[in-house]
């Protein structure tokens, strides 16, 4: 009997009927065209009727798209989905619960994979388990292709590239400022991931201890001190609190890969001109210590984040505590997270600013002097719309279009970070064209 050949689609959006998945579908439809890298698109999920409703929600004149049944509890359905895709966009979280079988299916099929994950343990675990196999099968697997963590990675690299030699940064501190004219509503899946991640923090520690030691970049000067729990950032006029996100972890992974590969990663079939641009790009990206804080113009604006942190510390240790946290998310987060999700008006009124305050040396050689302190400050900024749904969708789709259009210029395969793969591409320009902006704010040199 002749083998049945299944149709292959440029992109399959898995979890298309979820809160975030719906917005990814809407964003992807803007670029579905015979003249676009995205010529064919399919939606996948557990329920065909919900997928059909998603398509109607996403477009006033929805095209006829293939709808595929796929479920994280059904390995065969995931294998079928992956075998029909050049690229899978995974929108099903929390990823610690649902992500592994999707990655496994994509790696086995040799198709590429992007997700919106912001969970360090998941990202580092799949790297440990699947990297070698992904390189072998030619499956490019990239997590955190969303608000976690591309604004942080590309914002960091944008700031880093402003330090023209012999100047060099020592540290770059990011301050995330969320704004809205309406009530601020976060993505519940993000909150759920935080609860589960906090409850399983020991697993991440064990994973890092058992894995190979990552290369550490050489950064001029001493490592910055921790400082106070709450900071007032005078230049920005923000009260700030340390934010437990994946951003710093992802940036460190990118810098580690770059330390081992100073000119970046070769493309599987890279054009020589593209290779020259890649080498030139990485030659001006300078490593630095990096951290992220949540910021607010008013001190009281930090109260919900303090409440979330205290609740996680007190209740995550028991299954009953986690049940309370997830069942009454709105109560424990003072209304920031709720299961219902934001309204259209709340989404449209929401935006973000992510400030990057870099401190370093006007001449890297100064760092070797005794008691040397940074004498230069560079401030840059990334801005965009709502982080959980709109910015995330813009980023994920632009990453996907680059993979479709420039696959030969990208690494053959492996479990990699967004920065190391997309850094030398035109992703920053694409984001700028689609509502996520990068701006140079100021450069100051201090004389002593």
C-alpha positions in Angstrom: 0.0 0.0 0.0 1.3 3.4 -0.9 2.2 5.7 2.0 -0.2 8.6 2.5 1.6 11.9 2.3 0.3 14.5 4.7 0.2 18.2 3.9 3.0 20.3 5.5 2.1 23.8 6.7 4.5 26.6 7.2 3.2 27.2 10.7 1.0 25.3 13.1 -0.2 27.3 16.1 -0.7 24.9 19.0 -3.1 26.0 21.7 -4.7 28.4 19.3 -7.9 28.7 21.2 -6.3 29.8 24.5 -6.2 33.4 25.8 -2.8 34.1 24.3 -3.2 31.7 21.3 -6.1 33.6 20.0 -4.1 36.8 19.8 -1.2 34.9 18.1 -3.7 33.7 15.5 -4.9 37.3 14.9 -1.4 38.5 14.5 -0.4 35.7 12.2 -3.3 36.3 9.9 -1.9 39.8 9.1 1.0 38.1 7.4 -0.7 35.1 5.7 -0.2 35.7 2.0 1.1 34.1 -1.2 3.7 36.9 -1.2 4.7 36.4 2.4 7.1 33.8 4.0 3.9 32.6 5.7 1.9 31.0 2.9 0.1 28.2 4.8 -1.2 28.2 8.4 -3.0 25.6 10.5 -4.5 25.8 14.0 -4.1 23.0 16.5 -5.8 22.2 19.9 -8.0 19.8 21.8 -11.4 21.0 20.6 -12.2 21.7 16.9 -15.2 23.8 17.7 -13.2 26.1 19.8 -10.6 26.4 17.1 -13.3 27.3 14.7 -14.6 30.0 17.1 -11.0 31.3 17.5 -10.7 31.8 13.7 -14.0 33.8 13.6 -12.9 35.9 16.6 -9.5 36.6 15.0 -10.8 37.9 11.7 -13.9 39.6 10.3 -13.4 37.6 7.1 -11.7 34.5 8.3 -9.9 32.4 5.8 -10.5 28.6 5.6 -7.7 27.1 7.6 -6.9 23.5 8.5 -7.9 22.6 12.1 -5.8 19.9 13.7 -6.7 17.9 16.9 -3.7 17.7 19.2 -3.5 17.2 22.9 -0.4 17.1 25.3 -1.8 13.9 26.8 -1.9 12.2 23.4 1.7 11.6 22.1 0.5 10.3 18.7 -1.6 13.5 18.1 1.5 15.6 18.8 3.7 13.5 16.5 1.0 13.9 13.8 0.9 17.6 14.3 4.7 18.0 14.2 5.0 15.9 11.1 2.7 18.4 9.3 4.6 21.5 10.3 7.7 23.3 9.3 7.4 25.3 12.5 5.2 24.8 15.6 4.3 27.9 17.7 3.5 26.5 21.2 1.1 28.6 23.3 0.1 25.9 25.8 1.4 26.5 29.3 2.3 26.1 32.1 5.2 24.5 30.2 6.5 22.5 33.1 3.2 20.6 32.9 2.5 20.5 29.1 5.7 21.5 27.3 8.0 18.4 27.2 5.8 16.2 25.0 5.5 19.0 22.4 9.2 19.6 22.3 9.8 15.8 22.1 7.4 15.5 19.1 9.0 18.4 17.3 12.6 17.2 17.8 11.7 13.7 16.6 10.0 15.1 13.5 12.8 17.5 12.8 10.5 20.5 12.7 11.3 23.9 14.3 9.7 25.1 17.5 9.0 28.4 19.2 7.2 29.1 22.4 6.1 31.8 24.8 7.6 30.2 27.9 9.0 32.2 30.8 9.9 29.2 33.0 13.7 28.8 33.6 13.5 25.2 34.8 11.6 24.1 31.7 14.0 25.9 29.3 17.1 24.5 31.0 15.7 21.0 31.4 14.8 20.6 27.7 18.3 22.0 26.8 19.8 19.2 28.9 17.6 16.5 27.6 17.0 17.4 23.9 19.9 19.6 22.7 22.0 16.9 21.0 19.0 15.2 19.5 17.7 18.5 18.1 21.1 19.2 16.5 21.0 15.7 14.9 17.5 16.0 13.5 17.8 19.7 12.5 15.1 20.9 14.9 15.6 24.5 16.0 13.9 24.8 19.4 13.7 28.3 20.9 11.8 29.2 24.1 11.0 32.6 25.5 10.0 34.1 22.1 7.6 36.5 23.8 7.6 39.2 26.4 9.7 36.8 28.3 12.3 37.3 27.2 13.0 39.2 23.9 12.4 42.8 25.1 14.9 42.0 27.9 17.5 40.3 25.6 17.3 42.7 22.8 17.0 45.7 25.1 20.2 44.5 26.9 22.0 44.0 23.6 20.8 47.4 22.3 22.2 49.1 25.4 25.4 47.0 25.2 26.0 48.1 21.6 26.0 51.8 22.7 29.2 51.2 24.5 31.7 52.1 21.8 35.2 50.8 22.4 37.2 51.5 24.5 34.1 52.0 26.7 32.6 48.9 28.2 29.6 48.2 30.5 29.9 46.6 33.9 26.2 46.1 34.6 22.8 46.8 33.0 19.8 47.0 35.2 16.4 46.8 33.6 13.3 48.5 35.1 9.9 47.3 33.8 7.1 49.8 34.1 3.6 48.6 33.3 1.0 51.3 32.5 -2.7 51.4 31.9 -5.6 53.8 31.9 -7.8 51.0 33.0 -7.4 48.2 35.5 -4.1 46.3 35.1 -4.8 42.6 34.3 -1.9 40.1 33.9 -1.8 36.8 32.1 -3.1 34.1 34.5 -0.9 31.5 32.9 2.1 33.6 33.9 0.9 33.7 37.5 0.2 29.9 37.5 3.8 29.3 36.1 5.2 31.5 38.9 3.3 29.6 41.6 4.5 26.2 40.2 8.0 27.5 39.6 8.3 28.8 43.2 7.0 25.6 44.6 9.6 23.6 42.6 12.6 25.9 43.0 14.7 23.1 44.4 14.4 21.2 41.1 16.0 24.1 39.2 18.9 24.2 41.7 19.5 20.4 41.4 19.3 20.7 37.6 22.0 23.4 37.5 24.2 21.5 39.9 23.9 18.3 37.8 24.5 19.9 34.4 27.7 21.0 32.8 29.2 24.3 34.1 28.4 27.2 31.8 31.1 29.4 30.4 31.3 32.8 32.2 32.0 35.9 30.2 34.7 38.3 31.2 33.1 41.5 32.5 35.3 44.5 33.4 35.1 45.6 37.0 33.6 44.0 40.1 30.2 42.3 40.3 27.6 44.8 41.6 26.3 44.4 45.2 22.7 43.3 45.8 21.6 46.6 47.2 18.3 47.2 49.1 15.1 45.2 48.4 13.2 48.4 47.4 15.1 51.0 45.4 14.2 54.5 44.2 15.7 55.1 40.8 16.2 58.9 40.6 16.9 59.3 36.9 13.7 57.4 36.0 11.6 58.6 38.9 10.7 55.0 39.7 10.3 52.9 42.9 11.6 49.4 42.0 11.6 45.9 43.4 13.5 42.8 42.2 11.4 40.8 39.7 11.7 37.1 39.7 11.5 36.5 35.9 13.2 34.4 33.3 14.8 37.4 31.7 18.1 37.4 33.6 18.5 33.7 33.2 18.0 33.8 29.4 20.4 36.7 29.0 23.0 34.8 31.0 22.5 31.7 28.8 23.0 33.8 25.6 26.2 35.4 27.0 27.5 32.0 28.0 27.0 30.6 24.4 28.6 33.8 23.1 31.6 33.3 25.3 32.1 29.9 23.8 31.3 31.1 20.3 32.5 34.8 20.1 31.3 35.2 16.5 27.9 33.6 17.2 26.5 30.4 15.7 27.0 29.5 12.0 23.9 29.1 9.8 23.2 25.7 8.4 23.5 27.1 4.8 24.6 30.6 5.6 25.2 33.2 2.9 28.8 34.6 3.2 27.4 38.2 3.4 25.1 37.1 6.2 28.1 35.5 8.0 30.0 38.8 7.7 27.0 40.7 9.3 26.8 38.1 12.1 30.4 38.5 12.9 30.2 42.3 12.8 27.1 42.2 15.1 28.6 40.1 17.8 31.9 42.0 17.7 30.1 45.1 19.3 27.9 43.2 21.8 29.6 43.5 25.2 28.8 41.3 28.2 27.6 42.8 31.5 25.9 41.8 34.7 22.1 41.9 34.2 19.0 42.1 36.4 15.4 43.1 36.1 13.2 45.0 38.5 9.5 46.0 38.4 9.1 49.7 38.7 6.3 52.1 39.6 6.0 55.9 39.8 4.4 55.5 43.2 5.6 53.4 46.1 2.1 52.0 46.6 2.3 50.7 43.0 4.6 48.0 44.2 2.1 46.7 46.7 0.6 44.0 44.5 4.0 42.6 43.6 5.0 42.6 47.3 1.7 40.8 48.1 2.4 38.2 45.4 5.9 37.6 46.7 4.9 37.2 50.3 2.0 34.9 49.3 4.3 32.7 47.2 6.8 32.4 50.1 4.1 31.5 52.7 1.8 29.2 50.7 3.7 27.5 47.9 5.2 24.9 50.2 2.0 22.9 50.5 -0.6 21.6 47.9 -3.4 23.3 49.9 -1.5 26.6 49.8 -1.0 26.3 46.1 -4.7 25.5 45.7 -5.6 28.7 47.5 -3.1 30.8 45.4 -4.5 29.5 42.1 -8.2 29.5 43.1 -8.1 33.0 44.5 -5.5 34.5 42.2 -7.2 37.9 42.1 -7.2 38.1 45.9 -3.6 37.2 46.4 -2.4 39.5 43.6 -4.6 42.4 44.6 -6.5 42.1 41.3 -3.5 42.0 39.0 -4.1 38.4 37.9 -7.5 36.8 37.3 -8.6 33.7 35.4 -11.1 35.6 33.2 -8.4 37.6 31.4 -8.5 41.2 30.3 -11.3 42.9 28.3 -10.6 44.5 24.9 -10.6 48.0 26.5 -8.1 46.9 29.2 -5.8 45.4 26.5 -5.9 48.5 24.4 -5.1 50.8 27.3 -2.2 48.8 28.5 1.5 49.4 27.6 5.0 48.9 28.9 8.3 50.7 29.2 11.4 48.8 29.9 14.3 51.0 30.9 17.9 49.8 30.7 20.3 51.7 32.9 23.9 50.7 32.0 26.9 51.5 34.2 30.4 51.0 33.1 33.8 52.5 32.1 34.7 55.1 29.6 37.8 53.0 29.0 37.7 49.2 29.9 41.3 49.5 31.1 40.1 51.7 34.0 38.3 48.6 35.5 41.7 47.0 36.4 42.7 49.9 38.6 42.4 49.5 42.4 39.0 50.5 43.8 37.8 51.4 40.3 34.1 52.4 40.0 32.0 53.0 36.8 32.3 56.5 35.4 29.7 56.2 32.6 26.0 55.7 32.4 23.9 54.9 29.3 20.1 54.7 29.5 18.1 53.1 26.7 14.4 52.0 26.5 12.1 49.5 24.9 8.4 50.4 24.7 5.3 48.6 23.4 1.6 47.6 23.9 0.2 45.2 26.5 2.8 42.7 27.4 0.8 39.5 28.0 -1.1 39.3 24.8 -0.3 42.0 22.2 3.5 42.4 22.5 3.9 38.7 23.0 2.0 38.0 19.8 3.9 40.5 17.8 7.2 39.1 19.0 6.3 35.4 18.4 5.0 36.0 14.9 8.0 38.1 13.8 10.4 35.4 15.1 8.4 32.8 13.1 8.6 34.9 9.9 12.4 35.2 10.2 12.7 31.4 10.6 10.5 30.8 7.5 12.3 33.5 5.4 15.9 32.9 6.5 16.2 29.3 7.7 19.4 28.6 5.9 21.1 31.5 7.7 20.2 30.1 11.2 21.7 27.3 13.1 20.9 23.8 12.0 19.2 22.8 15.2 19.5 22.7 19.0 17.9 24.1 22.1 18.9 27.7 22.0 18.0 31.2 23.3 16.3 33.9 21.2 19.2 36.3 21.5 21.9 33.9 20.1 19.7 33.0 17.2 17.9 36.2 16.3 20.5 38.8 17.5 22.2 39.3 14.2 19.0 39.2 12.2 16.6 42.1 11.5 14.3 41.2 14.4 14.8 44.5 16.1 13.8 46.4 13.0 10.8 44.2 12.5 9.7 44.8 16.0 10.2 48.5 15.6 7.9 48.4 12.5 5.2 46.5 14.4 4.9 48.6 17.5 7.8 47.6 19.8 10.3 50.5 19.9 14.0 50.8 20.9 15.3 54.2 21.9 18.6 55.7 23.1 17.7 58.0 26.0 21.0 59.4 27.4 24.7 59.0 27.9 26.5 60.6 30.9 30.1 60.5 31.9 31.0 61.3 35.5 34.3 63.0 36.3 36.0 62.6 39.6 
